[in-house]
């Protein structure tokens, strides 16, 4: 089960790395980049804990890592295949928060 956890953490980190290579602070929302940096750090922490601290992941740890890895791989193919998805692109102004919603 440890090997599956390590493989899932490596898959998560590799997907995050690819996304961060595709993004930059001028073209991508800052909050999106921060979210991917956090996810990448969590994947590295998971790898470190198993490889260097002797952590043995429990079934919920492995299941969560697999689930996140699958989402990252599938969204990488579907959404990131042609670059940064349009909802994640920054406008010409600074990232000032969520877009305003129009309504009745």
DSSP file (Angstrom, degrees, kcal/mol; ACC not computed):
  #  RESIDUE AA STRUCTURE BP1 BP2  ACC     N-H-->O    O-->H-N    N-H-->O    O-->H-N    TCO  KAPPA ALPHA  PHI   PSI    X-CA   Y-CA   Z-CA
    1    1 A X     >        0   0    0      0, 0.0     4,-2.0     0, 0.0     5,-0.1   0.000 360.0 360.0 360.0 -30.0    0.0    0.0    0.0
    2    2 A X  H  >  +     0   0    0      1,-0.2     4,-2.6     2,-0.2     5,-0.2   0.897 360.0  53.0 -64.1 -39.8    3.0    2.3    0.6
    3    3 A X  H  > S+     0   0    0      1,-0.2     4,-2.4     2,-0.2    -1,-0.2   0.882 108.2  50.4 -64.1 -37.8    4.1    1.9   -3.0
    4    4 A X  H  > S+     0   0    0      2,-0.2     4,-2.4     1,-0.2    -1,-0.2   0.903 110.7  49.9 -65.7 -40.7    0.7    3.0   -4.2
    5    5 A X  H  X S+     0   0    0     -4,-2.0     4,-2.6     2,-0.2    -2,-0.2   0.922 111.2  48.3 -63.3 -45.0    0.7    6.0   -2.0
    6    6 A X  H  X S+     0   0    0     -4,-2.6     4,-2.4     1,-0.2    -2,-0.2   0.920 111.9  49.6 -62.1 -44.0    4.2    7.0   -3.2
    7    7 A X  H  X S+     0   0    0     -4,-2.4     4,-2.3     1,-0.2    -2,-0.2   0.904 111.4  49.0 -62.7 -40.9    3.1    6.6   -6.8
    8    8 A X  H  X S+     0   0    0     -4,-2.4     4,-2.5     2,-0.2    -2,-0.2   0.919 111.4  48.9 -65.8 -43.2    0.0    8.7   -6.2
    9    9 A X  H  X S+     0   0    0     -4,-2.6     4,-2.6     1,-0.2    -2,-0.2   0.894 111.7  49.8 -62.9 -39.1    2.0   11.5   -4.5
   10   10 A X  H  X S+     0   0    0     -4,-2.4     4,-2.5     2,-0.2    -1,-0.2   0.897 110.3  50.2 -66.3 -39.3    4.4   11.4   -7.4
   11   11 A X  H  X S+     0   0    0     -4,-2.3     4,-2.2     2,-0.2    -2,-0.2   0.915 111.3  49.0 -64.0 -42.6    1.6   11.7   -9.9
   12   12 A X  H  X S+     0   0    0     -4,-2.5     4,-2.4     1,-0.2    -2,-0.2   0.954 113.1  46.7 -61.0 -49.7    0.1   14.6   -8.0
   13   13 A X  H  X S+     0   0    0     -4,-2.6     4,-2.7     1,-0.2    -2,-0.2   0.903 111.3  51.0 -62.3 -40.8    3.4   16.4   -7.9
   14   14 A X  H  X S+     0   0    0     -4,-2.5     4,-2.2     1,-0.2    -1,-0.2   0.900 110.9  48.5 -65.8 -38.4    4.2   15.8  -11.5
   15   15 A X  H  X S+     0   0    0     -4,-2.2     4,-2.1     2,-0.2    -1,-0.2   0.899 112.5  48.6 -66.0 -40.3    0.7   17.2  -12.6
   16   16 A X  H  X S+     0   0    0     -4,-2.4     4,-2.7     2,-0.2     5,-0.2   0.920 109.7  52.8 -64.1 -43.4    1.2   20.2  -10.4
   17   17 A X  H  X S+     0   0    0     -4,-2.7     4,-1.9     1,-0.2    -2,-0.2   0.926 109.0  49.0 -58.4 -46.0    4.7   20.8  -11.8
   18   18 A X  H  X S+     0   0    0     -4,-2.2     4,-1.7     1,-0.2    -1,-0.2   0.916 111.9  49.1 -61.3 -43.4    3.3   20.7  -15.4
   19   19 A X  H  X S+     0   0    0     -4,-2.1     4,-1.0     1,-0.2    -1,-0.2   0.902 110.2  50.1 -64.3 -40.6    0.5   23.2  -14.5
   20   20 A X  H  < S+     0   0    0     -4,-2.7    -1,-0.2     1,-0.2    -2,-0.2   0.829 107.5  54.3 -69.4 -29.6    3.0   25.6  -12.8
   21   21 A X  H  < S+     0   0    0     -4,-1.9    -1,-0.2    -5,-0.2    -2,-0.2   0.873 108.7  49.9 -66.6 -36.2    5.2   25.4  -15.9
   22   22 A X  H  < S+     0   0    0     -4,-1.7    62,-0.3    -5,-0.2     2,-0.2   0.682 108.3  65.6 -75.0 -17.5    2.2   26.4  -18.1
   23   23 A X     <  +     0   0    0     -4,-1.0     2,-0.3    -3,-0.2    66,-0.0  -0.647  54.6 177.4-106.3 159.9    1.3   29.4  -15.8
   24   24 A X    >>  -     0   0    0     -2,-0.2     4,-2.0     5,-0.0     3,-0.5  -0.957  44.8-101.5-150.0 168.6    2.9   32.6  -14.9
   25   25 A X  T 34 S+     0   0    0     -2,-0.3     5,-0.1     1,-0.2     8,-0.0   0.680 117.3  52.9 -68.7 -17.5    1.9   35.6  -12.7
   26   26 A X  T 34 S+     0   0    0      1,-0.1    -1,-0.2     3,-0.1     4,-0.1   0.810 120.0  28.4 -85.2 -30.7    0.9   37.7  -15.8
   27   27 A X  T <4 S+     0   0    0     -3,-0.5    63,-1.7    62,-0.1     2,-0.4   0.574 113.5  60.3-109.2 -10.8   -1.5   35.3  -17.4
   28   28 A X  B  < S-A   89   0A   0     -4,-2.0    61,-0.2    61,-0.3    67,-0.1  -0.939  88.2-100.6-125.3 141.7   -2.9   33.2  -14.6
   29   29 A X    >>  -     0   0    0     59,-2.7     4,-1.8    -2,-0.4     3,-0.5  -0.308  28.8-132.7 -56.9 136.6   -4.9   34.1  -11.5
   30   30 A X  H 3> S+     0   0    0      1,-0.2     4,-2.6     2,-0.2     5,-0.2   0.894 105.0  56.8 -60.7 -41.5   -2.6   34.3   -8.4
   31   31 A X  H 3> S+     0   0    0      1,-0.2     4,-1.8     2,-0.2    -1,-0.2   0.815 105.1  52.5 -64.1 -28.7   -5.0   32.3   -6.3
   32   32 A X  H <> S+     0   0    0     -3,-0.5     4,-2.1     2,-0.2    -1,-0.2   0.926 110.1  47.2 -70.3 -45.2   -4.9   29.4   -8.9
   33   33 A X  H  X S+     0   0    0     -4,-1.8     4,-2.3     1,-0.2    -2,-0.2   0.899 111.6  51.2 -62.1 -40.7   -1.1   29.4   -8.7
   34   34 A X  H  X S+     0   0    0     -4,-2.6     4,-2.6     2,-0.2    -1,-0.2   0.900 108.1  52.7 -63.7 -40.5   -1.2   29.4   -4.9
   35   35 A X  H  X S+     0   0    0     -4,-1.8     4,-2.2     1,-0.2    -1,-0.2   0.915 111.2  46.0 -62.0 -42.6   -3.6   26.5   -4.9
   36   36 A X  H  X S+     0   0    0     -4,-2.1     4,-2.5     2,-0.2    -2,-0.2   0.878 110.7  52.8 -69.4 -36.3   -1.3   24.4   -7.1
   37   37 A X  H  X S+     0   0    0     -4,-2.3     4,-2.4     2,-0.2    -2,-0.2   0.926 110.2  48.9 -62.1 -43.8    1.7   25.4   -5.1
   38   38 A X  H  X S+     0   0    0     -4,-2.6     4,-2.2     2,-0.2    -2,-0.2   0.908 111.4  48.8 -61.7 -42.6   -0.1   24.2   -1.9
   39   39 A X  H  X S+     0   0    0     -4,-2.2     4,-2.1     2,-0.2    -1,-0.2   0.902 111.6  49.8 -64.6 -41.0   -1.1   20.9   -3.6
   40   40 A X  H  X S+     0   0    0     -4,-2.5     4,-2.3     2,-0.2    -2,-0.2   0.898 110.1  50.3 -64.4 -40.4    2.4   20.3   -4.7
   41   41 A X  H  X S+     0   0    0     -4,-2.4     4,-2.5     2,-0.2    -2,-0.2   0.894 109.4  51.5 -64.1 -39.9    3.8   21.0   -1.3
   42   42 A X  H  X S+     0   0    0     -4,-2.2     4,-2.3     2,-0.2    -2,-0.2   0.900 109.8  49.8 -63.5 -40.3    1.3   18.5    0.2
   43   43 A X  H  X S+     0   0    0     -4,-2.1     4,-2.2     2,-0.2    -2,-0.2   0.916 112.0  47.5 -64.7 -42.5    2.4   15.9   -2.3
   44   44 A X  H  X S+     0   0    0     -4,-2.3     4,-2.9     2,-0.2    -2,-0.2   0.883 110.2  52.6 -65.6 -37.7    6.0   16.5   -1.4
   45   45 A X  H  X S+     0   0    0     -4,-2.5     4,-2.6     2,-0.2    -2,-0.2   0.904 108.8  50.6 -63.3 -41.3    5.2   16.3    2.3
   46   46 A X  H  X S+     0   0    0     -4,-2.3     4,-1.5     2,-0.2    -2,-0.2   0.919 112.4  46.4 -61.6 -43.6    3.5   13.0    1.7
   47   47 A X  H  X S+     0   0    0     -4,-2.2     4,-2.8     1,-0.2     5,-0.3   0.927 113.1  49.3 -62.8 -45.5    6.5   11.7   -0.1
   48   48 A X  H  X>S+     0   0    0     -4,-2.9     4,-2.8     1,-0.2     5,-1.0   0.913 107.8  53.9 -61.5 -43.6    8.9   12.9    2.5
   49   49 A X  H  X5S+     0   0    0     -4,-2.6     6,-2.7     1,-0.2     4,-0.5   0.868 115.8  38.8 -62.8 -36.2    6.9   11.4    5.4
   50   50 A X  H  <5S+     0   0    0     -4,-1.5     4,-0.5     4,-0.2    -2,-0.2   0.922 122.1  40.3 -78.1 -45.5    7.0    8.0    3.8
   51   51 A X  H  <5S+     0   0    0     -4,-2.8    -2,-0.2    -5,-0.2    -3,-0.2   0.821 133.2  15.9 -76.8 -31.8   10.5    8.0    2.4
   52   52 A X  H  <5S+     0   0    0     -4,-2.8    -3,-0.2    -5,-0.3    -2,-0.1   0.652 126.3  44.7-119.6 -20.1   12.3    9.7    5.3
   53   53 A X  S  <<S-     0   0    0     -5,-1.0    -3,-0.2    -4,-0.5    -4,-0.1   0.429  98.9-118.0-109.2  -0.2   10.1    9.6    8.4
   54   54 A X        +     0   0    0     -4,-0.5    -4,-0.2    -6,-0.2     2,-0.2   0.675  51.4 165.9  75.9  16.5    8.9    6.1    8.3
   55   55 A X        -     0   0    0     -6,-2.7     2,-0.6    -7,-0.1    -1,-0.2  -0.465  25.1-155.1 -67.6 134.0    5.2    7.0    7.9
   56   56 A X        -     0   0    0     -2,-0.2     2,-0.1   -55,-0.0    -1,-0.1  -0.945  20.6-131.4-109.2 110.5    3.1    4.0    6.9
   57   57 A X        -     0   0    0     -2,-0.6     2,-0.1     1,-0.1   -52,-0.1  -0.341  15.8-136.4 -67.4 138.3    0.0    5.4    5.1
   58   58 A X     >  -     0   0    0      1,-0.1     4,-2.2    -2,-0.1     3,-0.4  -0.363  33.4 -93.3 -83.4 170.3   -3.4    4.1    6.2
   59   59 A X  H  > S+     0   0    0      1,-0.2     4,-2.9     2,-0.2     5,-0.2   0.881 125.4  52.8 -55.4 -43.8   -6.1    3.2    3.8
   60   60 A X  H  > S+     0   0    0      1,-0.2     4,-2.3     2,-0.2    -1,-0.2   0.883 108.7  51.6 -61.9 -35.2   -7.8    6.6    3.9
   61   61 A X  H  > S+     0   0    0     -3,-0.4     4,-2.3     2,-0.2    -2,-0.2   0.936 113.4  43.9 -62.1 -46.6   -4.4    8.3    3.1
   62   62 A X  H  X S+     0   0    0     -4,-2.2     4,-2.6     2,-0.2     5,-0.2   0.917 113.1  51.1 -66.3 -44.2   -4.0    6.1    0.1
   63   63 A X  H  X S+     0   0    0     -4,-2.9     4,-2.4    -5,-0.2    -1,-0.2   0.912 112.0  46.8 -61.5 -43.1   -7.6    6.5   -1.1
   64   64 A X  H  X S+     0   0    0     -4,-2.3     4,-2.6    -5,-0.2     5,-0.2   0.918 112.3  49.7 -65.9 -43.2   -7.4   10.3   -0.9
   65   65 A X  H  X S+     0   0    0     -4,-2.3     4,-2.4    -5,-0.2    -2,-0.2   0.910 112.3  47.9 -63.0 -41.5   -4.0   10.4   -2.7
   66   66 A X  H  X S+     0   0    0     -4,-2.6     4,-2.6     2,-0.2    -2,-0.2   0.927 111.6  50.4 -63.9 -44.0   -5.3    8.1   -5.5
   67   67 A X  H  X S+     0   0    0     -4,-2.4     4,-2.2    -5,-0.2    -2,-0.2   0.927 112.8  45.1 -61.1 -45.9   -8.5   10.2   -5.8
   68   68 A X  H  X S+     0   0    0     -4,-2.6     4,-2.5     1,-0.2    -1,-0.2   0.906 112.8  51.7 -65.2 -41.1   -6.6   13.5   -6.1
   69   69 A X  H  X S+     0   0    0     -4,-2.4     4,-2.7    -5,-0.2     5,-0.2   0.915 109.7  49.2 -61.8 -43.3   -4.1   11.9   -8.5
   70   70 A X  H  X S+     0   0    0     -4,-2.6     4,-2.7     2,-0.2     5,-0.3   0.923 111.7  48.8 -63.3 -44.1   -6.9   10.7  -10.8
   71   71 A X  H  X S+     0   0    0     -4,-2.2     4,-2.6    -5,-0.2     5,-0.3   0.919 113.1  48.1 -61.4 -43.2   -8.6   14.1  -10.8
   72   72 A X  H  X S+     0   0    0     -4,-2.5     4,-1.8     2,-0.2    -2,-0.2   0.915 113.7  45.9 -65.3 -43.4   -5.3   15.8  -11.6
   73   73 A X  H  X S+     0   0    0     -4,-2.7     4,-1.8     2,-0.2    -2,-0.2   0.944 116.0  45.0 -66.1 -47.2   -4.5   13.4  -14.4
   74   74 A X  H  X S+     0   0    0     -4,-2.7     4,-2.4     1,-0.2     5,-0.2   0.902 115.5  46.2 -66.0 -40.6   -7.9   13.5  -16.0
   75   75 A X  H  X>S+     0   0    0     -4,-2.6     4,-2.4    -5,-0.3     5,-1.5   0.815 108.1  59.0 -71.6 -27.4   -8.2   17.3  -15.8
   76   76 A X  H  <5S+     0   0    0     -4,-1.8     4,-0.3    -5,-0.3    -2,-0.2   0.913 111.8  39.3 -63.5 -42.3   -4.7   17.6  -17.1
   77   77 A X  H  <5S+     0   0    0     -4,-1.8     4,-0.4     3,-0.1    -2,-0.2   0.935 126.3  34.5 -71.8 -47.1   -5.7   15.8  -20.3
   78   78 A X  H  <5S+     0   0    0     -4,-2.4    -3,-0.2    -5,-0.2    -2,-0.2   0.915 132.2  21.0 -79.5 -45.6   -9.2   17.3  -20.7
   79   79 A X  T  <5S+     0   0    0     -4,-2.4     3,-0.3    -5,-0.2    -3,-0.2   0.806 127.2  40.2 -99.1 -32.7   -8.8   20.9  -19.4
   80   80 A X  S > <S+     0   0    0     -5,-1.5     3,-1.5    -4,-0.3    -3,-0.1   0.375  81.9 100.6-101.7   3.8   -5.1   21.7  -19.6
   81   81 A X  T 3  S+     0   0    0     -4,-0.4    -1,-0.2     1,-0.3     3,-0.1   0.784  92.6  35.6 -61.6 -28.3   -4.2   20.1  -22.9
   82   82 A X  T 3  S-     0   0    0      1,-0.4    -1,-0.3    -3,-0.3     2,-0.3   0.158 126.8 -86.2-111.2  17.9   -4.3   23.4  -24.8
   83   83 A X  S <  S-     0   0    0     -3,-1.5    -1,-0.4     2,-0.0     2,-0.2  -0.748  84.5  -2.6 114.0-163.0   -2.9   25.6  -22.0
   84   84 A X  S    S-     0   0    0    -62,-0.3     5,-0.1    -2,-0.3    -4,-0.1  -0.479  78.1-113.5 -68.4 127.3   -4.4   27.4  -19.0
   85   85 A X    >   -     0   0    0     -2,-0.2     3,-1.8     1,-0.1     4,-0.4  -0.321  26.8-115.2 -60.9 145.4   -8.2   27.0  -19.0
   86   86 A X  G >  S+     0   0    0      1,-0.3     3,-1.3     2,-0.2    -1,-0.1   0.815 112.2  59.6 -57.7 -35.8  -10.0   30.3  -19.6
   87   87 A X  G 3  S+     0   0    0      1,-0.2    -1,-0.3   -58,-0.0    -2,-0.1   0.756 107.2  49.6 -64.6 -18.9  -11.6   30.5  -16.1
   88   88 A X  G <  S+     0   0    0     -3,-1.8   -59,-2.7     2,-0.1    -1,-0.2   0.460  87.8 107.7 -95.7  -2.7   -8.1   30.5  -14.6
   89   89 A X  B <   -A   28   0A   0     -3,-1.3   -61,-0.3    -4,-0.4     2,-0.2  -0.547  68.6-125.1 -80.6 140.9   -6.6   33.2  -16.8
   90   90 A X        -     0   0    0    -63,-1.7     4,-0.1    -2,-0.2     2,-0.1  -0.542  18.1-130.8 -80.7 146.7   -5.9   36.6  -15.3
   91   91 A X        -     0   0    0      2,-0.2    -1,-0.1    -2,-0.2     4,-0.1  -0.237  39.9 -89.8 -80.7-177.2   -7.4   39.7  -16.8
   92   92 A X  S    S+     0   0    0     -2,-0.1     2,-0.1     2,-0.1     3,-0.1   0.748 110.8  70.2 -69.7 -21.4   -5.2   42.7  -17.6
   93   93 A X  S    S-     0   0    0      1,-0.2    -2,-0.2     0, 0.0     3,-0.1  -0.417 101.6 -80.0 -88.7 171.5   -5.9   44.0  -14.1
   94   94 A X        -     0   0    0      1,-0.1     2,-1.0    -2,-0.1    -1,-0.2  -0.259  54.1 -90.5 -67.7 156.5   -4.6   42.5  -10.9
   95   95 A X        +     0   0    0      1,-0.2    -1,-0.1   -67,-0.1     3,-0.1  -0.568  53.8 169.1 -69.2 103.6   -6.3   39.5   -9.3
   96   96 A X        -     0   0    0     -2,-1.0     2,-0.2     1,-0.4    -1,-0.2   0.230  50.8 -83.4-107.6  14.2   -8.7   41.3   -7.1
   97   97 A X  S    S-     0   0    0      3,-0.0    -1,-0.4     0, 0.0     3,-0.1  -0.712  77.0 -12.9 118.5-170.0  -10.9   38.3   -6.1
   98   98 A X  S    S-     0   0    0     -2,-0.2     3,-0.1     1,-0.1     2,-0.0  -0.291  76.6 -97.2 -69.0 152.8  -13.8   36.4   -7.5
   99   99 A X        -     0   0    0      1,-0.1     2,-0.2     0, 0.0    -1,-0.1  -0.339  43.5-103.9 -67.1 150.7  -15.7   37.9  -10.5
  100  100 A X        -     0   0    0     -3,-0.1     2,-0.5     1,-0.1    -1,-0.1  -0.500  32.7-131.7 -75.2 143.7  -18.8   39.8   -9.7
  101  101 A X        -     0   0    0     -2,-0.2     2,-0.2    -3,-0.1    -1,-0.1  -0.811  11.0-143.7 -99.8 133.9  -22.1   38.0  -10.4
  102  102 A X        +     0   0    0     -2,-0.5     2,-0.3     2,-0.0     0, 0.0  -0.599  33.1 153.1 -86.4 156.4  -24.8   39.6  -12.3
  103  103 A X              0   0    0     -2,-0.2    -2,-0.0     1,-0.0     0, 0.0  -0.988 360.0 360.0-171.0 172.8  -28.3   38.9  -11.2
  104  104 A X              0   0    0     -2,-0.3    -2,-0.0     0, 0.0    -1,-0.0   0.484 360.0 360.0 -69.6 360.0  -31.9   40.1  -11.1
